[in-house]
Structures are given as C-alpha cells and as structure tokens.
Amino acid sequence: MENEETTNMKSTEILLSAGLVLLFAFSAFAQTASFSDASVDYTFALPEATWKQTVKPSTTSPNVEYVYGDRSNGRLEVRRVTIKAGDALADTIRGEEQRLQFQPGYVAGKEEEFKGALNGKIFNYEYVNSGRNMSGRFYFLKADDKTVYVLRFTGERDKLRSVRNQTDSIARTFSLKKVK
C-alpha cells in the first residue's frame, strides 16, 4: 500500500512540475511587443505577436497599419487628425461618421468614454462588405487642443468582437513620446 501512495505522490509531483514549466513557457511567449518609430511621435504596445505591421510610417506618410493575422480578423490604422483649437471631440467623430455612412449596410453604434494614457471616446459602427457583417471600433484620443489620434479597428463583426480586449489594450497604451 505504501509503495502505491509513494508512486501516486511522485506522479502528482511530476505533473505539477510539468504544469509549472508550461505555465512559465507560456508567459514568456505572451510578452507584449511595442511599436515605436522615429517618423512618428507616439508609441503603443501590442498584446500579441499575431498583430503584424502592414504599413510602416515614413516622413511623407506618418500612417501606421497592422492586421491581426488576416485583415478580416482585425485591422488597425493609426491616423493623426488636426482640429481647430476649441473644437469638441464630438465634432471630429461626426466628421468621421459622415464619411462612414456611405458604406453598404452602415449602422451607427454607441459612443463610449475612454480612459487610457490619452483619454477620449470610442465610436462603434457596423456595415456590410462582400456579404459579410463587418464592424468598426474607432478610438478618438485627444493629445492636445489641436491634435486627435484616431485608432481605426475594423474587421468581421464576430472576429473583431473577440479581440476587443486587445483593441482596448492597444488604445490604453497609446501614448506620446516624451520630448527630450
């Protein structure tokens, strides 16, 4: 009887050790990556290595684009918008919405307040593209009284919804570089 107990305890210890090794290995692979480029004045963290850069910024075009594995799973475009001093963030959102309303099947969603390194608002909407239900989740992050950064996430509705925690994480970590 005692040998059976000892064997069971050793088996349990081996399984526990193997589980801990796998946990540490997984957490090492789950490290976030950061985006930063000399051509732009901002940075953000990417929560998964699945996000791949498709458009790199340059001195002539400061735009950045990423996809989450495939464009239909999720696409991120970062744009800098210059506004008039004193303009409300709601005016910037309305201007963007006017351009979006011509997409097939466009349905405006709700706006949400957003808190992160830069505060702002989120604008959600849905549309149809090639017979597929799509959605957009735009983060309007106010840098100062003349600058708004728009993080435009688009993708198939269900797939984009499944990475919403990641879109929120990217927007929360979006910040301006420190001036030296």
FENQUI-V430610 format. One record per residue. N is the residue number from 1. RES is the residue in three letters. SS is DSSP state (alpha for helix, beta for strand, coil for the rest). PSI is psi in radians with two decimals (NA if undefined). Layout:
BEGIN
N|RES|SS|PSI ; N|RES|SS|PSI
END
This chain:
BEGIN
1|MET|coil|-0.71 ; 2|GLU|alpha|-0.65 ; 3|ASN|alpha|-0.64 ; 4|GLU|alpha|-0.72 ; 5|GLU|alpha|-0.76 ; 6|THR|alpha|-0.74 ; 7|THR|alpha|-0.75 ; 8|ASN|alpha|-0.72 ; 9|MET|alpha|-0.72 ; 10|LYS|alpha|-0.72 ; 11|SER|alpha|-0.74 ; 12|THR|alpha|-0.75 ; 13|GLU|alpha|-0.72 ; 14|ILE|alpha|-0.79 ; 15|LEU|alpha|-0.74 ; 16|LEU|alpha|-0.75 ; 17|SER|alpha|-0.76 ; 18|ALA|alpha|-0.70 ; 19|GLY|alpha|-0.73 ; 20|LEU|alpha|-0.70 ; 21|VAL|alpha|-0.80 ; 22|LEU|alpha|-0.68 ; 23|LEU|alpha|-0.79 ; 24|PHE|alpha|-0.67 ; 25|ALA|alpha|-0.75 ; 26|PHE|alpha|-0.76 ; 27|SER|alpha|-0.51 ; 28|ALA|alpha|-0.65 ; 29|PHE|alpha|-0.35 ; 30|ALA|coil|0.25 ; 31|GLN|coil|2.55 ; 32|THR|coil|2.71 ; 33|ALA|beta|2.69 ; 34|SER|beta|2.55 ; 35|PHE|beta|2.29 ; 36|SER|beta|2.48 ; 37|ASP|coil|2.52 ; 38|ALA|coil|-0.38 ; 39|SER|coil|-0.22 ; 40|VAL|coil|2.80 ; 41|ASP|coil|0.43 ; 42|TYR|beta|2.95 ; 43|THR|beta|2.77 ; 44|PHE|beta|2.86 ; 45|ALA|beta|2.46 ; 46|LEU|beta|2.11 ; 47|PRO|coil|-0.31 ; 48|GLU|coil|2.64 ; 49|ALA|coil|-0.15 ; 50|THR|coil|-0.43 ; 51|TRP|beta|2.07 ; 52|LYS|beta|2.32 ; 53|GLN|beta|2.28 ; 54|THR|beta|-0.43 ; 55|VAL|beta|2.16 ; 56|LYS|coil|2.46 ; 57|PRO|coil|2.72 ; 58|SER|coil|3.10 ; 59|THR|coil|-0.47 ; 60|THR|coil|-0.47 ; 61|SER|coil|1.81 ; 62|PRO|coil|0.17 ; 63|ASN|coil|2.54 ; 64|VAL|beta|2.45 ; 65|GLU|beta|2.48 ; 66|TYR|beta|2.70 ; 67|VAL|beta|2.62 ; 68|TYR|beta|1.41 ; 69|GLY|coil|-1.03 ; 70|ASP|coil|2.59 ; 71|ARG|coil|-0.62 ; 72|SER|coil|-0.43 ; 73|ASN|coil|-0.60 ; 74|GLY|coil|2.40 ; 75|ARG|beta|2.38 ; 76|LEU|beta|2.24 ; 77|GLU|beta|2.32 ; 78|VAL|beta|2.18 ; 79|ARG|beta|2.52 ; 80|ARG|beta|2.24 ; 81|VAL|beta|2.24 ; 82|THR|beta|2.27 ; 83|ILE|coil|2.91 ; 84|LYS|coil|2.48 ; 85|ALA|coil|2.32 ; 86|GLY|coil|-0.19 ; 87|ASP|coil|2.46 ; 88|ALA|coil|2.63 ; 89|LEU|alpha|-0.57 ; 90|ALA|alpha|-0.61 ; 91|ASP|alpha|-0.69 ; 92|THR|alpha|-0.72 ; 93|ILE|alpha|-0.77 ; 94|ARG|alpha|-0.70 ; 95|GLY|alpha|-0.73 ; 96|GLU|alpha|-0.73 ; 97|GLU|alpha|-0.64 ; 98|GLN|alpha|-0.61 ; 99|ARG|alpha|-0.60 ; 100|LEU|alpha|-0.50 ; 101|GLN|coil|-0.19 ; 102|PHE|coil|-0.01 ; 103|GLN|coil|2.53 ; 104|PRO|coil|2.36 ; 105|GLY|coil|0.36 ; 106|TYR|coil|2.28 ; 107|VAL|beta|2.09 ; 108|ALA|beta|2.49 ; 109|GLY|beta|-2.86 ; 110|LYS|beta|2.74 ; 111|GLU|beta|2.56 ; 112|GLU|beta|2.59 ; 113|GLU|beta|2.60 ; 114|PHE|beta|2.37 ; 115|LYS|coil|2.25 ; 116|GLY|coil|-2.76 ; 117|ALA|coil|-0.65 ; 118|LEU|coil|2.34 ; 119|ASN|coil|2.81 ; 120|GLY|beta|-2.51 ; 121|LYS|beta|2.74 ; 122|ILE|beta|2.38 ; 123|PHE|beta|2.18 ; 124|ASN|beta|2.57 ; 125|TYR|beta|2.92 ; 126|GLU|beta|2.72 ; 127|TYR|beta|3.09 ; 128|VAL|beta|2.37 ; 129|ASN|beta|2.06 ; 130|SER|coil|0.71 ; 131|GLY|coil|0.06 ; 132|ARG|beta|2.45 ; 133|ASN|beta|2.11 ; 134|MET|beta|2.86 ; 135|SER|beta|2.81 ; 136|GLY|beta|2.53 ; 137|ARG|beta|1.85 ; 138|PHE|beta|2.25 ; 139|TYR|beta|2.08 ; 140|PHE|beta|1.85 ; 141|LEU|beta|2.06 ; 142|LYS|beta|2.06 ; 143|ALA|beta|-0.72 ; 144|ASP|beta|-2.99 ; 145|ASP|coil|-0.08 ; 146|LYS|coil|-0.04 ; 147|THR|beta|2.24 ; 148|VAL|beta|2.32 ; 149|TYR|beta|2.32 ; 150|VAL|beta|2.08 ; 151|LEU|beta|1.87 ; 152|ARG|beta|1.85 ; 153|PHE|beta|2.24 ; 154|THR|beta|2.72 ; 155|GLY|beta|3.14 ; 156|GLU|beta|2.42 ; 157|ARG|alpha|-0.93 ; 158|ASP|alpha|-0.64 ; 159|LYS|alpha|-0.73 ; 160|LEU|alpha|-0.66 ; 161|ARG|alpha|-0.62 ; 162|SER|alpha|-0.34 ; 163|VAL|coil|0.35 ; 164|ARG|alpha|-0.66 ; 165|ASN|alpha|-0.56 ; 166|GLN|alpha|-0.68 ; 167|THR|alpha|-0.71 ; 168|ASP|alpha|-0.71 ; 169|SER|alpha|-0.78 ; 170|ILE|alpha|-0.79 ; 171|ALA|alpha|-0.66 ; 172|ARG|alpha|-0.59 ; 173|THR|alpha|-0.10 ; 174|PHE|coil|2.11 ; 175|SER|beta|2.80 ; 176|LEU|beta|2.54 ; 177|LYS|coil|2.59 ; 178|LYS|coil|2.35 ; 179|VAL|coil|2.26 ; 180|LYS|coil|NA
END
